[in-house]
Amino acid sequence: MSSSNITSSALGIKVMSFLTSIIAGGIEAYAKLTGQSEDKEDHTWQKPGPGDRRSPCPMLNALANHSYLPHDGKDITLAALMQGLKRGINLSPDASLIVGLKALQASTTGSWVSFHLDDLNKHGVIEHDGSLSRADLSLPPHHDNSTFNPEIWATTLSVLGDEERISIEQAAQMRNYRIQQGPIMNPHGFKMSSEDLRFSAIETALYLRVFGRGPTEGGRGRALTIITEEERLPIEEGFKRSDKPLTIAEILELQRKVEAVGAVPS
């Protein structure tokens, strides 16, 4: 990447962070005024019950299972999303807003400020082909892009091997492997747009940052396994959220590093 492109990218991150910070600040202020910022929930993990809604995203599902998000997965407002991500993993409000604005594009609640978790099953908004642990929507016989798929997850983990810590390079290779395998496993339906590829890298960056020590290091393999397979935060195994908010700049810095590893076939 040329120095001019790097400068432009850095400026874009600053502008986006500034704008989303303003909006997020307004939403947080409204939540405080209306009492929505008070945390009255028991965050002991509970599996979803009948009628509870869940998404293709293990992290959001885990936060709902711990009641950082509404446990039923319904009518999640931007304020609730921002508060839940902050309390559960200390994701900064402006970074949470980026997720929320994408989620609203798939909303079926009838409100322009809320969504159900299973709205995220809608293909091509946040959900995409090449998931680390879910099948492609177009893949027969089940056409199920939401349910955890142990066979797919096993092939993803085969790239990692027995490593306890996941380096940035290994995380990128796991992602690349799934993308490379996509056309082989689903030759007639696999497709990833440039936006899908970008969001896939952001997802990788997010778990690296949540379960790592900073934007220059990797994450914990056991933690990733627990949140993917059990959809719970690995608190019993020693997980503690970062003391400092996880920022857009950190996530996007990791995203660029993930994208720089290996070549994704067209």
N, C-alpha and C positions, 0 to 999 in steps of 0.2 A: 504494500500500500504506500502510495506516495505521501510526502510530508503534507502536501496541500489537502489530500483526502483525509489524513489523520486529523489535521486542524479543523476541517469542516465537520468531521464526525464528532470531535470533542465539543465543538460549538453547538451542534445539534442536540447533544446529550444535555448540555447546560440549559439550552432554551426549553427543551421538553421537561426537564426536571423543574425548572422555574414555573412553567405554566401549570403543570400538574400539581405542584406544591400549593399554588394559589387555590386551585379548585379543591384539593384535598383539605386544605385548611378551612375552607368554607363549610365543607361537609362535616368535618370534625366539630366545628363550632356549633353547627346545627344539632349534631348528636348530643353535645353537652347540654344545650338549652332544653332539649326534649327528654333528657334523662337516658338516652340510648347508650351513653358512654359508660354507664355503671355496669360493672361485671358482677352479676349475681349467680352465675352458673357454677355447678360442680363440674370440673374438667376431668373427672375420672372417665376412662375410655369405656364406651358402651357400643356394642355392635348395632347397626341399623335394624330397626324393627319393620314389621309389615307396613307398607305405605310410605316409609321414609325414602327419600330420593337421593341418588348418588350420581356422580359424574365419572367420566373417564380419567379424571385426575386424582391419583392416590393422595396427593398432598391436601387438596381441598376436602376429599372424603375423610381423611384422618382428622382434619380440623373440625368437621361436623361430628365425627364419632366422639371427639373430646368436648363437644358443645362450645367450641370457640366460634363456630358458625352454628346457626340453628340446626338442632339435631335431626329434625325432619327433612332438612334440605330444601325447604320451601320458602318462597318470598324473601330471598336474601337481598337486602338493600345495599347500596354502595357503602353507606355508613357501617352496616353490620359486617360487610366484607372487610373493610379497612380495619375495624376494631378487632375482628377475629384474626386476621393475618398479623396484626401488631402484637396481640396478646399471645398468640400461639408460637410464632416464629420471628417476631420483631421485624417484619417486613415494613419498610417505611410507607407511610400513607400514600405518597405520590407513586411509588412502585405498585402498590396495591390497586391504585386507581387505574393503572394501565390494564391490569387483569380484568377489573370490573367493567371498564368501557368495552372491552372485547366481549365479555359475557352478556352484556345488555343487548348486543346485536342478535343473540339467539333467544332472547327472553320470550316466554309465552305467558307471563303473569298478567298481561294487560296493563302493566305499569311501566313507565319509561325509566324507573329508577330501581327496579328489582328483577330478580331472575330466580328460577329453580335450578338446583344443581344438575338435574337431568336435562335441562335445556342445553347444557354443554355437550350433549351427545350429538347435537347438530353438526354435521360434517362440514369442515372447511372454515369454521369460525375460530375456535380454539383447538378442537379435536382435529386430528390429521392422520393420514396413513403413516406407517413407519414407527408406531409407538413401541416403546421398550417392553410393554407388558400387555398390550391389547391388540386384537386383530383389526385388520382393515374393515371398514364398513361394507365394502363391496366383496369381501372374501366369503365364498360359500363354505359350508352349508348354512351357517348361523347368521351371517351378516350382523355380527355383534361387535360394536366398537367400544363398548362400555365395560363389560365384565372382564375381570382379571383372567388372563389366559396363561396357565402355568407352562404350557409347551413353548410359547413364544418367549416368555420370561426366562426359561431355561437356556434357550439359544442366546439370549442377550447376556446372561451371566457367564456363559462359556467363554466369552471374550475376556472377561475379568479374571477368570481362574480363581485361585485361592487367596488373592490379595485382600488384606483387611482394609487398607486404605486405597481409595480410588484417586489416581492422579488425574490431572486435567486431560492428559493424553489418553489415558485409559477410558475415561468417560466419553471423550470424543470418539474413540474407536468403537465403543459400544453403540453409540448413536449411528455412526457411519455404517457399522455392520448391519443394523436393522434396515437402514435406507438402501443399502446394497442388496439385501436379501428380498426387499419388497417386490421388485419385478419378477424375481424367481418364484416366490411363494404365491404371488397374485399377478400373473402375467397379463391378465385381461382388464384388471381394475386398478392396479396400483398407480397413484399419482400424487406428487407433492409439488405444490407451487412454491415460488420463491418465498412467499409469506409463510407457508407451512415449514419450510426449511429454517427460516429465521426463528419462528416460534419454537421449533424443536430444539434449536441451540439455546434459546433462552430458558427452556425447561431444564436442560442439562445444567446450565449455569446456576439456576436457582437451587437445585438440590446440592450442587457442589458448595454453594455459599452457605446454605442453611446447615449442612452437616460438616462444614469445614471451618478453618480458622481465619480465612481471609480470601481476598480475590486472587491471591497468587498461589494458593495451595489447593489440594484436592479435598475429597470428602471421605466419610467413613462408609465402607462397603456394607457392614452389618446394618447400619442405620437405613441405608437405601433399601436393603432387602426387607426390613421390618415394615417400613412405610408402604412399600409396594405390595407385599404379600398380605400383611395384616391390617393395613390402613390405620395405623396408630403411630403416634409419636414415640420414639424409643426412649421414653423417660426412664423406664426400669433399667435400661442398659446404660444410663448415664447422660442422656441428651439433656442439654440446657440451651435454651435459646440464647442468641448473641446478646450481650449487654448493650451493644450499639445497634441502632436500626440498620437493616440491610438496604442499601440505597440502589437507586436506578443505575448510578454510575458504576457501582461494583458489579451488578448483575450484567450490565452491557460490556464491561471490561472482560468478564469471564466468557461471555457469549462470543466475543471476537477471538479469544484464545481457543475456544472449542472449534469454531469454524475454520481456524487456521491449521488444524490437525487433519491431515489426509485430504483426499479429494472425494467429493460426493459425485457419483456418476449421474449424468443427465438422463 
